[in-house]
Amino acid sequence: MDLSIYHCGYEENRFVCMEAAEELAAEDTPIGDVGAAVGYPNQLNFSRAFKGVYGMLPREYRQRNIIRKVSV
C-alpha cells in the first residue's frame, strides 16, 4: 500500500473540508449545497469526509459555531 497516495488524499480532503467549514459557519446554505460546492455532490459522502477531518458532522459543526457566535 502506497501511503503517500493516502496522505495526499487526506491533505486534499482536509483542505476541502476547511473551505466547507468556513461556509457552514458564515451562511445558512443547506449542507448538501455546501458539499456540492466543494466537490461532494453526495451529501452522505460529504458528511463522512467532514466527520473524518473535524470529528463531527457538518450539522454539529454549524450548531456549535452558531452557539459560539451568539455567546461572544
VENGI-V135330 format. One line per field, one symbol per residue. psi: psi as a letter, one per 40 degrees, with the letter a starting at -180 (. if undefined). Layout:
BEGIN
psi=???
END
This chain:
BEGIN
psi=hhddddddddddddddddddddddddifhidddddddeegehdddddddddddeeiiddddddddddddde.
END
